[in-house]
């Protein structure tokens, strides 16, 4: 663990100038050492660019981030366990402006998260050092890059850090990034939750991608804006270290008063670079310019060493100066530098990269402990709303302190908050109408090992946020499976997206709320396990399956209105399995559906039987490719009846066309929410019965269509 070391630590052994003089001299020495470290990181960052597969770097934003990053990681303000970056209780850092990965990677290599060789060949397909950070890189907790999301994740970490063990959280954003809406969702909620353990470094470099020397539109007075939201704010000169360190020191060691801290670091894009070429957003540095820039940075480092050397030598003449010199040498070692004095060459300050300290994280046991006998018993003669089942079940599951829920002003629909809050209201969060913020907070808790649930209406989940979360989850899985990876079993994300009002469930709320297209849109996101629930007992079994742990990202679609119970008590859910609820492959036809459509399919099968046609019904809550192929190979008439844009139908086509060479398309058909030409469309308000009738999905219409198909 890197312990806190205040840069203005008094030294009682130094006499002659008093306590104020001692602190002043020590501070001067530390600031001069930080300036040398500044050069080290810029040189490493330039070499990283030189050795990258594309010789590219986000130069402007990377260089403007160096001063606050070096101050944070070398100034003694962040407590890190570099050997075990997932160990509880340590401070956390989130680089929200992910394009500044290059200086962060240089720092992480120096600190020992990974070997210096990782800095070479970055951005290549073979490298774990990508163009933006993610958990494939040791020490990085989440993927960032889409701007405006990292602050929300950091806020989630800070919420966890207010518990026990307590810890602080730091995030770095850009000023251009403040144009993103989710930033302000986080700013508002962090203040509301009194997250005085959250410190945000705003890299105000007054530039962005399209215009590097000013923002596309001017920001308001950031100090006034943050203060209006209830934050503590300091604006500092980020062209040097004194002000940044003073602000960080005030956050870390000052009195906490329930307000988050924003440190606005004023500089310019490319700050610290010599050539104005370094001011660009993403640049490819020519070899000649790289050689010139490196030479100038190395010369600046030498001049900074000369300046420190003169200061260091002068301390020898002061009472207690020997002790102060020793303390500064110790600080230099903590900054990964060694001080060497020789008669021939004077004082030499050598950078030290590494050694690698990070070890593979110990496995996490993700299984939630609960009493199965305490779970609700469902009567097959009654109907239950999904929210009621969820509330009752969460009152049992949430007795394990690793269960967390976050709603976005729809807790009455999800049932999560009522269930979790009945056990521990601190773990039942509601962020208001801020779905992106909700999702990022959920990711943060999941990254810390919690079994996390977030919920809103199906169409309200943010695709951009969901995609970035899935990228981070994939990188975690890659770090787990790699022979030299830093993560182990149990360090993936257990994050459930409880999607309420799917299919036709929203009914009279209209097209903006109708959940007919979410399932086909999100089906294209890697690693997302989609489940469409048809029954309260099935829902209970799915929740138990999730609580077993290591289920990853689950998109769980639950009905809004009450429904009958279809499955027997003790139902055990298996992901990737469909279930025959009526009949078998011996019947003339099979209806395949999910969600509330299964109830209509069962009613349609009964109607068909009254017409002398035996029809089976398959409930497919998750895609069962083996069963889909078995259904195709059976030669039976297959009817995919879905109250959405054809999620099962599309996966049936994919499975058959991938696994079979000769395909008969005449034996399967779909009734769903697509138009007559098979194109997506939005669905306007209507009662449930009206919607069924409009799309040919009532039991009578399904029966009629099947009988007509069988007759022909």
URZI-V632717 format. One record per residue. N is the residue number from 1. PHI is phi in radians with two decimals (none if undefined). OMEGA is omega as a letter, one per 40 degrees, with the letter a starting at -180 (none if undefined). Layout:
N,PHI,OMEGA
N,PHI,OMEGA
This chain:
1,none,i
2,-1.43,a
3,-1.45,i
4,-1.12,i
5,-2.35,a
6,-1.09,a
7,-1.32,a
8,-1.98,a
9,-1.27,a
10,-1.28,i
11,-2.16,a
12,-1.14,a
13,-1.31,a
14,-1.53,a
15,-2.11,i
16,1.86,a
17,-2.02,a
18,1.46,a
19,-1.06,a
20,-1.10,i
21,-1.16,i
22,-1.07,a
23,-1.14,a
24,-1.09,a
25,-1.17,i
26,-1.11,i
27,-1.10,i
28,-1.02,a
29,-1.12,i
30,-1.13,i
31,-1.10,i
32,-1.19,i
33,-1.16,i
34,-1.08,i
35,-1.13,i
36,-1.16,i
37,-1.10,i
38,-0.93,i
39,-1.12,i
40,-0.99,a
41,-1.22,i
42,-1.16,i
43,-1.17,i
44,-1.04,a
45,-1.19,i
46,-1.13,i
47,-1.11,i
48,-1.05,i
49,-1.13,a
50,-1.00,a
51,-1.68,a
52,-1.25,a
53,-1.10,i
54,-1.91,a
55,0.93,a
56,-1.98,i
57,-2.81,i
58,-1.39,a
59,-1.14,a
60,-1.03,a
61,-1.31,i
62,-1.25,a
63,-1.23,i
64,-1.22,a
65,-1.52,a
66,-1.12,a
67,-1.05,i
68,-1.12,i
69,-1.18,i
70,-1.12,i
71,-1.05,a
72,-1.16,a
73,-1.47,a
74,-2.02,a
75,-1.55,i
76,1.55,a
77,-1.93,a
78,-2.11,i
79,-1.59,a
80,-2.21,i
81,-1.91,a
82,-1.24,i
83,-1.14,a
84,-2.28,a
85,-1.17,i
86,-1.78,a
87,-1.12,a
88,-1.14,i
89,1.62,i
90,-1.52,i
91,-1.19,a
92,-2.20,i
93,-2.26,i
94,-2.20,i
95,-1.54,a
96,-1.13,i
97,-1.45,a
98,-1.11,a
99,-1.24,i
100,-1.61,a
101,-1.11,a
102,-1.05,i
103,-1.15,i
104,-1.10,i
105,-1.12,i
106,-1.06,i
107,-1.14,a
108,-1.13,i
109,-1.14,i
110,-1.08,a
111,-1.24,i
112,1.88,i
113,-1.23,i
114,-2.75,a
115,-1.29,i
116,-1.03,a
117,-1.08,i
118,-1.11,a
119,-1.23,i
120,-1.58,i
121,1.10,i
122,-1.12,a
123,1.25,i
124,-1.48,a
125,-1.13,a
126,-1.53,a
127,-1.77,i
128,-1.55,i
129,-1.74,a
130,-1.60,a
131,-1.23,i
132,-2.46,a
133,-1.33,i
134,-2.88,a
135,-1.19,i
136,-1.18,i
137,-1.61,a
138,-0.92,i
139,1.59,a
140,-1.68,a
141,-1.53,a
142,-2.46,i
143,-1.42,i
144,-2.34,a
145,2.66,i
146,-1.07,a
147,-1.20,i
148,1.64,a
149,-1.84,a
150,-1.09,i
151,-1.12,i
152,-1.11,i
153,-1.14,i
154,-1.03,i
155,-1.07,i
156,-1.09,i
157,-1.03,a
158,-1.15,i
159,-1.05,i
160,-1.15,a
161,-1.22,i
162,-1.41,i
163,-1.51,a
164,-2.27,e
165,-1.28,a
166,-1.39,i
167,-2.73,i
168,-1.80,a
169,-2.31,i
170,-2.08,i
171,-2.40,i
172,-2.08,i
173,-2.07,i
174,-1.74,i
175,-1.30,i
176,-1.08,i
177,-1.11,a
178,-1.20,i
179,-1.34,i
180,-1.38,a
181,-1.10,a
182,-1.02,i
183,-0.94,a
184,-1.39,i
185,-1.04,i
186,-1.22,a
187,-1.04,a
188,-1.14,a
189,-1.24,i
190,-1.06,i
191,-1.20,i
192,-1.04,a
193,-1.53,i
194,1.00,a
195,-1.48,i
196,-1.37,i
197,-1.74,a
198,-1.99,i
199,-2.19,a
200,-1.93,i
201,-1.68,i
202,-1.64,i
203,-1.38,a
204,-1.53,a
205,-1.65,i
206,1.00,i
207,-2.81,i
208,-2.62,a
209,-1.11,a
210,-1.31,i
211,-2.30,a
212,-1.50,a
213,-1.90,i
214,-2.89,i
215,-1.42,a
216,-1.03,i
217,-2.41,a
218,-1.19,i
219,-1.39,i
220,-1.23,i
221,-1.09,a
222,-1.10,i
223,-1.02,a
224,-1.14,a
225,-1.16,i
226,-1.09,i
227,-1.10,i
228,-1.09,i
229,-1.54,i
230,1.66,i
231,-1.75,i
232,-1.45,a
233,-2.38,i
234,-2.38,i
235,-1.79,a
236,-2.28,i
237,-1.45,a
238,-1.63,i
239,-1.58,i
240,-2.57,a
241,-1.69,a
242,-1.02,a
243,-1.17,i
244,-1.10,i
245,-1.13,i
246,-1.09,i
247,-1.19,i
248,-1.13,i
249,-1.11,i
250,-1.11,i
251,-1.12,a
252,-1.27,a
253,-1.99,i
254,-1.40,a
255,-1.23,i
256,-1.53,a
257,-2.33,i
258,1.43,a
259,-2.02,i
260,-1.11,a
261,-2.01,i
262,-2.06,i
263,-1.94,a
264,-1.56,a
265,-1.69,a
266,-1.49,i
267,-2.84,i
268,-2.38,i
269,-1.10,a
270,1.44,a
271,-0.91,i
272,1.61,i
273,-1.51,i
274,-1.50,a
275,-1.30,i
276,-1.19,i
277,-1.06,a
278,-1.28,a
279,-1.40,a
280,-1.19,a
281,-1.29,i
282,-1.98,a
283,-2.28,i
284,-1.93,a
285,-1.50,i
286,-1.06,a
287,-1.01,a
288,-1.13,i
289,-1.22,i
290,-1.06,i
291,-1.05,i
292,-1.13,a
293,-1.16,i
294,-1.10,a
295,-1.09,i
296,-1.19,i
297,-1.16,i
298,-1.21,i
299,-1.12,i
300,-1.10,i
301,-1.07,i
302,-1.07,i
303,-1.17,i
304,-1.19,i
305,-1.15,i
306,-1.04,i
307,-1.09,i
308,-1.17,a
309,-1.08,i
310,-1.11,i
311,-1.11,a
312,-1.12,i
313,-1.17,a
314,-1.12,i
315,-1.13,a
316,-1.05,a
317,-1.47,a
318,-1.67,i
319,-1.05,a
320,1.35,a
321,-1.16,i
322,-1.08,i
323,-1.13,i
324,-1.13,i
325,-1.06,i
326,-1.10,i
327,-1.16,i
328,-1.19,i
329,-1.12,i
330,-1.16,i
331,-1.06,i
332,-1.03,i
333,-1.12,i
334,-1.14,i
335,-1.53,a
336,1.09,i
337,-2.45,i
338,-2.03,i
339,-1.77,i
340,-2.25,i
341,-1.95,i
342,-2.30,i
343,-1.14,a
344,-1.34,a
345,-2.02,a
346,1.26,a
347,-1.42,i
348,-1.96,i
349,-2.03,a
350,-1.83,i
351,-1.29,i
352,-2.16,i
353,-1.77,a
354,1.52,e
355,-1.28,i
356,-1.18,a
357,-1.93,a
358,-1.14,i
359,-1.94,i
360,-1.06,a
361,-1.15,i
362,-1.14,i
363,-1.04,i
364,-1.81,i
365,-1.51,a
366,-1.69,a
367,-1.21,i
368,-1.44,a
369,-1.57,i
370,-2.76,i
371,-1.69,a
372,-1.01,a
373,-1.21,a
374,-1.50,i
375,-1.18,a
376,-1.11,i
377,-1.72,a
378,-1.78,a
379,-1.63,a
380,-1.18,i
381,-1.55,a
382,-2.07,i
383,-1.92,a
384,-2.41,i
385,-1.42,i
386,-1.03,a
387,-1.07,i
388,-1.18,i
389,-1.11,a
390,-1.12,i
391,-1.04,a
392,-1.10,a
393,-1.23,a
394,-1.15,i
395,-1.10,i
396,-1.61,a
397,-1.11,a
398,-1.26,i
399,-1.16,i
400,-1.41,a
401,-1.18,a
402,-1.61,i
403,-1.69,a
404,-2.34,i
405,-2.26,i
406,-2.35,i
407,-1.88,i
408,-2.26,i
409,1.13,i
410,-2.36,a
411,-1.10,i
412,-1.17,i
413,-1.54,a
414,-1.42,a
415,1.45,a
416,-1.20,a
417,-1.05,a
418,-1.09,a
419,-1.28,a
420,-1.23,a
421,-1.13,i
422,-1.11,i
423,-1.73,a
424,-2.68,a
425,-1.15,i
426,-1.19,a
427,-1.75,i
428,-2.03,a
429,-1.74,i
430,-2.42,a
431,-1.61,a
432,1.34,a
433,-1.38,a
434,-2.69,a
435,-1.14,i
436,-1.08,i
437,-1.07,i
438,-0.99,a
439,-1.13,a
440,-1.21,i
441,-1.09,i
442,-1.05,i
443,-1.05,a
444,-1.06,i
445,-1.10,i
446,-1.12,i
447,-1.12,i
448,-1.50,i
449,1.81,i
450,-1.37,i
451,-1.58,a
452,-1.98,i
453,-2.17,i
454,-2.20,a
455,-2.59,i
456,-2.84,i
457,-1.10,a
458,-0.85,a
459,-1.31,a
460,-1.66,i
461,-1.23,a
462,-1.50,a
463,-1.08,a
464,-1.09,i
465,-1.20,a
466,-1.06,a
467,-1.12,i
468,-1.14,i
469,-1.06,a
470,-1.14,i
471,-1.09,i
472,-1.07,i
473,-1.12,i
474,-1.05,a
475,-1.12,i
476,-1.10,i
477,-1.08,i
478,-1.17,i
479,-1.19,i
480,-1.26,a
481,-1.43,a
482,-1.18,i
483,-1.00,a
484,-1.92,a
485,-1.24,a
486,-1.70,i
487,-1.94,a
488,-2.34,a
489,-0.94,i
490,1.66,a
491,-1.80,i
492,-1.35,i
493,-1.57,i
494,-1.84,a
495,-2.34,a
496,-1.82,i
497,-1.67,a
498,-1.42,a
499,-1.70,a
500,-1.59,i
501,1.01,i
502,-1.41,i
503,0.96,a
504,-1.63,a
505,-1.14,a
506,-1.30,i
507,0.96,a
508,-1.46,i
509,-1.36,i
510,1.71,a
511,-1.11,a
512,-1.15,a
513,-1.88,a
514,-1.33,a
515,-1.68,i
516,-1.69,a
517,-2.02,a
518,-1.04,a
519,-1.20,i
520,-1.40,i
521,-1.19,a
522,-1.32,i
523,-1.13,i
524,-1.54,i
525,-1.58,a
526,-1.08,i
527,1.28,i
528,-1.58,a
529,-1.61,a
530,-1.63,i
531,-2.34,i
532,-1.98,a
533,-1.45,a
534,-1.97,a
535,-2.73,i
536,-1.01,i
537,-1.20,i
538,-1.09,i
539,-1.02,i
540,-1.08,i
541,-1.13,i
542,-1.15,i
543,-1.08,i
544,-1.12,i
545,-1.07,i
546,-1.13,a
547,-1.22,i
548,-1.21,i
549,1.56,i
550,1.04,i
551,-1.66,i
552,1.36,a
553,-1.59,a
554,-2.07,i
555,-1.80,a
556,-1.85,a
557,-1.63,a
558,-2.12,a
559,-1.20,a
560,-1.57,i
561,-1.43,a
562,-1.11,a
563,-2.54,i
564,-1.18,i
565,-1.58,a
566,-1.79,a
567,-1.79,a
568,-1.35,i
569,-0.98,i
570,1.44,i
571,-0.94,i
572,-1.90,a
573,-1.42,i
574,-2.22,i
575,-1.22,a
576,1.46,i
577,-2.26,i
578,-1.70,a
579,-2.32,i
580,-1.31,i
581,-1.69,a
582,-2.71,i
583,1.21,a
584,-2.74,i
585,-1.27,i
586,-1.35,a
587,-1.38,a
588,-1.29,a
589,-2.61,i
590,-2.31,i
591,-1.74,i
592,-2.00,a
593,-2.68,i
594,-2.67,i
595,1.06,a
596,-1.18,i
597,-1.03,i
598,-1.12,i
599,-1.15,i
600,-1.19,i
601,-1.13,i
602,-1.13,i
603,-1.15,i
604,-1.14,i
605,-1.09,i
606,-1.11,i
607,-1.11,i
608,-1.08,a
609,-1.11,i
610,-1.17,i
611,-1.71,i
612,1.42,a
613,-2.05,i
614,-1.56,a
615,-2.25,i
616,-1.54,i
617,-2.28,i
618,-1.98,i
619,-1.64,a
620,-2.11,a
621,-1.18,i
622,-2.35,a
623,-1.21,i
624,-1.95,a
625,-1.12,i
626,-1.09,i
627,-1.20,i
628,-1.04,i
629,-1.21,i
630,-1.12,i
631,-1.11,i
632,-1.09,a
633,-1.20,a
634,-1.19,a
635,1.37,a
636,-1.41,i
637,-1.27,a
638,-2.02,i
639,-2.06,i
640,-1.63,a
641,-1.84,a
642,-2.33,i
643,-1.57,i
644,-2.63,a
645,-1.48,i
646,1.62,a
647,-1.07,i
648,-1.15,a
649,-1.06,a
650,-1.15,i
651,-1.25,i
652,-1.09,i
653,-1.07,i
654,-1.08,a
655,-1.11,a
656,-1.19,a
657,-1.23,i
658,-1.47,a
659,-1.93,a
660,-2.16,a
661,-1.63,i
662,-1.91,a
663,-2.16,i
664,-1.75,a
665,-1.57,a
666,-1.44,a
667,-1.76,i
668,-2.43,i
669,-2.58,a
670,-2.22,i
671,-2.14,a
672,-2.66,a
673,-1.55,i
674,-1.25,i
675,-1.40,a
676,-1.10,i
677,-1.63,i
678,1.36,a
679,-1.81,i
680,-1.17,i
681,-2.71,i
682,-1.68,a
683,-2.04,a
684,-1.49,a
685,-1.06,i
686,3.13,i
687,-1.21,a
688,-1.02,a
689,-1.14,i
690,-1.12,a
691,-1.15,i
692,-1.00,a
693,-1.14,a
694,-1.13,a
695,-1.89,i
696,1.22,a
697,-1.97,i
698,-1.28,i
699,-0.96,a
700,-1.14,a
701,-1.19,i
702,-1.07,i
703,-1.04,a
704,-1.07,a
705,-1.13,a
706,-1.12,a
707,-1.08,i
708,-1.10,i
709,-1.14,i
710,-1.13,a
711,-1.19,a
712,-1.72,none
